[in-house]
């Protein structure tokens, strides 16, 4: 009843006692919390200070613990905050100048970095004297007073009116008061939406307390701060049960701030996957979201060839949104949309945004970690995220629920030195797995040079030694092109073809 925002709503009275079109949240919430069982987002649960969880079993169904929050400041937020300070206390801006000048250069695009600028990079060389006092002064100026921001609605006071007048004017008074509430509600919404991001106070708090992390990424300043709400519910619940097929004890312990030994892992026997084959498709690197048109053309060619091979009963999960494919992190987990497909193409490796991941990990371990850090714990943390997401992606075919004689295939199009292939394969016991060059599936996936090399190698491997003219005829190449090709390898046609054929016979999987 003391919520100033609710009290400006024209339907607040009805919302408390009933529900209908456009109202009823307060009534439904009160009714739900009175039940013995409740299903909702953990962020919607009551705070432990006002609710008794001591007899509760909290079941976290495929829900990750939220342990941090982000405050994002745009260029406009940056300018508005500095303008507000310059009007109220211009001398404070002078003290902040070493930091604000550096941030200004980033907002203006004068400085750029692949993964954005990390906490340590922003603070490198920045010295702000008497920061505690500076923070206190800035907090007083920039922290909004919500009681002043939220206006109470005007209305007609019926105190002192006669019963006759109340009866005569009652419906009109109700309508006028409802109109006043509606106008006030919209005014309050506009006021709250126009509030600038309170980024500066949070940023300075992370410097003073060393709790938090900030970075500059994709044209915005992002301040990541600890959020203890979920953890507090876990701590006061009598028992917590986490249902998640790919999360692991180490990361859950980090998120909860407990020793891994405090977590009991319960699992069912893992089924065998004799009907599943995982093929790592090499030769195309690690396709990212920002790719050249030539790479997209090669991927399209591969996709069409695989569609033809599986008679269209195939799906694709990619990093690029398109009508013909799903998206990593959206369609790679928690869906049965692909359970009837006989094949699934996973394009690229699901590496999270390293800037965001370094901020999250810094919150968890309590020390600053840059996106490019070689910290072994951070590297292992990244690897676990990739493995978990890829295992989820492979699981979209639901092989364990398919007939044993229904052959299912995963094509994982990715190639990088640290790709955790063995960890992904280990999650699917008895599955078949191999590596196949993309150019062996579809010639158009190779570059012009690769396609030429592949044509020549495959023809020699199939027909053996031959004249230059015959090889030109079989590969649809000119004799001059073949001469140039072998000269680039350092030999004439006769010597070069003999050496290449010998290499092919000794190691057939080279090409």
N, C-alpha and C positions, 0 to 999 in steps of 0.2 A: 504493500500500500504506500510505501514511501518512495517508490520509483518515480522520479520526476518525469521521465519520458512516458511511462504508462499513464500517468495521471493527466497528461494532456490529450490522451486519445478520446475521441467522442464515444467510443464503445467500451470504455473501461468498466463501467458498471455491469454491463452484460457479459463481458469477458471473464469477470471474476466468478460469476454464478452459472454460466451456461456457455454453449458454443453454437456458432452458426457461420454464415458467410462473412468472412472478414474479421471474425473475432472468436475468442474461446481458448487462446493459448494458455492463459493463466488458469482457467478452469481445468483444462486437460492435463496440464503439468501437475497441479495439485492432486488430481485424481490418480494420475500415474504413479506418483511418489507414494501414494497410500497402498499400492498393490504389493503383494509379496514378491513378485518378479517384475523386472523392468528391462526393456530392451531399448537402447538409445545410443547416440554418440557419447563417448566418455567425456567430451568437452561440455556436454549438456547436463552432466550429473551435478548435483548440489555440492557445494564446497564442504569439506570435512568439518569445518568450524560450525556448520549449521545442520549437519545431518550425521546420524550415528551409523557408521559402517562396521562396527565391531562384530556384528553377527552376520555380516554379508559375505557371500561368495561372489567375487567379481570375475566374470568370464569375458576375456578379451578375444573376440572371435575375428581372427585375421586382421587385428588392429594393432598397428605399431604405436608404441608409447610416444606421445609428444613431449619432448624435453626442451624445445627451444621455440622462440617466436622471432619473427622478422619485422623490422620497421624499415620501409623503403622510402627513400627521399629522392624525388625527381629534381631536375634543374630548377623548376618552378618553386618547389618546396625549399630548396637551398636559398634562392633569392629572397623569398618571403621571410624566412627566418632571419637572414642577415639584415633585411630592411627593418624588421620589427626590433631587432637589437639596436640598430643604429639610431632609431627614434627614441627608444627608452634609455639606453645606456651606451652611447657610442664608445666610451673608453673600454668597454668589454671587448669590442671588436678588435681593438688594438692588441689586446692580450692574445686573442684567438688567431691573429693574422698568420702565424707560421702554419697553422693547420688549414685555415680557410683558403689561403693562397694556393696550397697544394691541391685542395679539392676543386678549386675553381679551374685550375689547369686541366683536371680530369674531366669536369663537366664540359669544358670548351673543346675537348678532344685533342688537346695538345700532347697528351700522353696516352699511349695505348699499350695493352699487354694481352697476350693470348688468352689467359684465364682471368683477366681483370687484374686489379691491384689488391694484394692481400693486406691484412691488418699491419703486418710488420713493414711492408713497403710504404704504406701511407704514413706511418709514424716515423720512418727512417729520417733522422735529422730534425724532427719536430720536437721542440722543447717549449713547454708552456709553464711558466712559473706560477706558484701559488694556485694550483689547479683546484684544490678543495674549495677555497673561497670563491673562485671563479664559477665553479659548478653550482654552488649554493645561490649565487646572485642570478645566474642564468635560469636556474630552475624556478626561482620566484617570478621571473618575468614571463617565461614561456609556458609554464604549466597552466592549462586553462582551468578556470573556475566554472565547473559544470552547473552550479546553482545559478550563476549569472547567465550562462549560455542558454539554459532551458527556461523559457518563459512559461508562466502559468497562464491558462486561458482566462479571458474575460468572460463575464456572464451576468445574467440578471438575478439579483438577490431578491428572493420572495419573502424574506423575513419582514414581518409587519403587514403583509398583505392579508386582506380578509379572505375567508373561505370562499366567498362569492367571486372575488376577483381571481383567486387561484383557479377556480373551476372555469371561469370565463376565458382566462388567458393562458391556462396551463399548457395546452398543446403548442401555442405560439411561443411561449417561453422555452419549452423543450427544444423546439426547432431552432430558435435563436442561439441557445446555449450550445447546441450541437454544431451549429455553423461556426461559432466562436472557437470551439475546440478543434474543428477541422482546420481553420485558418492558422491557429497556433501550432498545431501539429506540423503542418507543412512548413511554417516558419522555422520551427525547431529542426526539422530535417535539413532544410537549406543551411542553417547555421552550423550544424554538425558536419555536413559534407564539405563546407567551405573551410573547415579548420585545417591548418597546415600540419604536416606530419611532425610529430614532436621528436625528430631524429637527433637533434643536437644534444638534448639532455641525456638521451640514452647512450649516445656515442661517448660523451664525456664520462658517464657512469662506468662504462666498460674500461676506460683508461684508468680511472681512479681505483676501481675495485678489482681490476684484472679478471672480471667475470663477464665474458662476452667476447664478441668478435665482430669486426666490421671490415667490409671490402667494397671496392668499386667495381661494378660489373655491368656491362651492356648499358652504359649511360646512366646508371643509377647508383646511389650509395645505399648499401644494405647493411643494417646493423642487426646482428643476431644476438639475442639475449636468452638466458636460461628461462625455461618455463616449467615450474614445479607442480603444476596442477594435477596432471595424471599421476605423477610419482606420489603425491600426497594421498591420493585415493588408494593406490597400491599399498602404501605403508599402513593405512588404518583398516583396510579390509582384513577379515579373518583369514581368508584364503583367496589366492589369485590363480586362475587357470588361463593360460595363454594357448590358443588354438592357432597354430601356424605351421604349415608343412615345410617351409623353407627358411624360416628364421632360425637362428642358432643361439646357443646358450651364452657365448661370449658377448655378442652384440646386445642381447637382452639384458645381461648383467651390467653392461656399460650404460644402457638407457635407464636402468632402474637405480644405478649407483650402488650395487650390491656385489658381493663376492659370487662368482659363478657357482661355487659349491652350494649356495643357498637355493639354487634352482634345480628341481628334480625333473629330468627329461623322461617322458613317457611316450613310447612309440609302438606302433603295431608292426608286425613283420612286413618287410618290403616285398612287393610282388616281383616276379621275374618279367622281363620284357623281351622275350624271344621274338616277338612280332614287330619290334622296333629297330630301325636302323638310323643312326646319326651319321650323316656325311658332312665332313668339314670341306667346304668348297673354297679352294685357294686360288690365288692368282689375281684377285681383285682388291687386295689390301683390306682395309677396314672402312667400308663405306660409311661416311658420316652424314649428318643432316645437311651440312653445307657442302654440296658436291657439284662438280662440273657437269655440264650437259652431256659431255662424252661419257662420263661414268654412268649417268642415268640411262643413256642409250644402251650401254652394255648390260646394265641390270635389267632393263626392259626386255632385251633379247634373251637373257637367261630365263627370265620369268615366263616368256612365251614358249620357249622350248620345254620347260618343265610342265607348263599347262598342257601342252600337246602330249607329253609323255604320260601324264596321269589323267588324260581325257577331261581336263577341267576340274577334276575333283581335288583341288589344291588351294591353299590359302597362303597369304604373305603377310608377315609382320615386319614393318620397316620403321626407320626413324623419320621418314618424310610422309606427311599426310597426303593420301590420295584416295579416290573412290574405290580403287582396286586392292587396297591393302589396309591392314590394321596398324596400330601404333604400339611401339614399345611402351611399357609402363601403363598403358590403358587397356590394350587387348592381349597383353602377354601374361596376364594373371587374372584369376577370378572369373573366367568366362568359359562356357561350353559351346561357344559359337562355332568352333572348328572340330568338334568331336566326331563328325561324320566324314571329315576329309581323310584321304589316304596319304596326303603329304602336306608338309608345312615348310615354308621358306622363312628363315630368320635372317634378316639382312643387318649386318653390323653387330658390334658388341655393345650391350646396354651399359655403357659407362655413364654414370650420373654426372651432372655438372660438377666439375672438380672444385670450383670456387665455393659452391653451396656445400659440397661434401666436406671440404676442409673446415668450413665454419661450423658445421654440425659436429665434426670430430673434435674440434677445439673445445666446444662446449662440453662434450662428454669427458674428455681427459683433463680439462682445466689448464691447457697450455696452448700457445699459438702455433698452428700448423699451416704452412703455406700450401697452395694447390700443387706446387711442383716439388714438395718435400720428399726426400728419400727415407723418411722415418719408417722403419720396418713395421711398426704397429699400424701406421696409416696405410701403408701399401697392402698389408693383410686385410685391413678394413675395406678398402676399395675392392679387393679381390673377392671378398665374401659377398659384397653387394652385387657384383657381376655374376657370380656363380648362382646366387639365389634367384636373380631375375631370369637368367638363362634357363635354369632348371624349371622355373615356372612356365617359360615360353615353350619348352619341349613338352611339358605336361598338357598343353592345350589339345593335343590329339587324343588324350585320355586312353592311352594304349592299354592300360591295365583293365579297362572295361570293354575292350574290343575282343572279338573272337581270336583265338590263337593263330588261326590260319590267315588272318587279314594282315597283310604286310603293310606297315606304316613307315614313312620315311621323313626324317627331318633333314633339310638342307640348310646348314649354317654357313652363310656366306661371310667369312671373316678370316683375316690372316694378320696376326701380330705376334711378336715374340713371347709376350707374357699372357697369351690367351689360356684361360684355365680349362682346357678341353678335358683333361683327365678327371677333374673334379666334377664336371657336368656329366660325363659318361658314368662315373661311379655312382651317381644318383639313380641310375637305371640299370640294375644288375641284369646280366645276360643279354643286353642289347648288342646289336652289331654296330661296329663303327669303323669308318675308313676316312681317307682323305682323297679328294678327287679335284683335279684341276678344272676350273670353270671352262677353259677352252676345249676340254674333252667332252663337256656337255653341250656346249654351243660355241661354234667357231667365232661368232660375232662378239663374244665377250672379251676377246683379246685385242690388243693394240694392233696397228697395221703390221708392225715388225713381228709381233708374236704370231699373228695369223699366217704370215709368210713362213716363219720358222716351223709352225705346226703343220702346214700343208706339205712342206718339203719332207719333214721328219716322218710324218704318217705315211706318205707315199713310198718313201724308201723302205720303211719298215714293212709295208705290205707287199711290195713288188721286188725288193732287192736292188742290186746294182743295175744301172741303166745309163743310156746316153743322155746328154743334156737335152737333146731335142725331144726324146720320149718323156723325160721328166717335165719339161715345159708343157707338153701336150696334156699330161695327166693332171697337172696342177693349174692349168689355164693361165700360166705365166709365160712371159716372153723369154727366149734364151738369153737375151741381154740382161733381163732382171735377175736370172739365176746366176749369171756370171758376176754381176755386181754383188749379189748376196754372198756368194762364197769368197769373193775378194775381200769383203768386209770381215769375214771370219779369218782372213790371212792366208787363203789358199786359192789355187785355181780350181776349176770345177772338178776335174778328175780326182785330185788329191783330197779336196775338201769333202766330196761326197763319200769317198772311201772311209775317211776318218769319222764322219758323222754316222755312217752305217755301222761301223764297228762299235761306236759308243752306244748306238741304239740297241744293238744285239746284246751288249754286255749289261745294259741297265734299261729295260723297257719302260720303267716308270719315270724316266727323266723327262719325257715330253708328253 
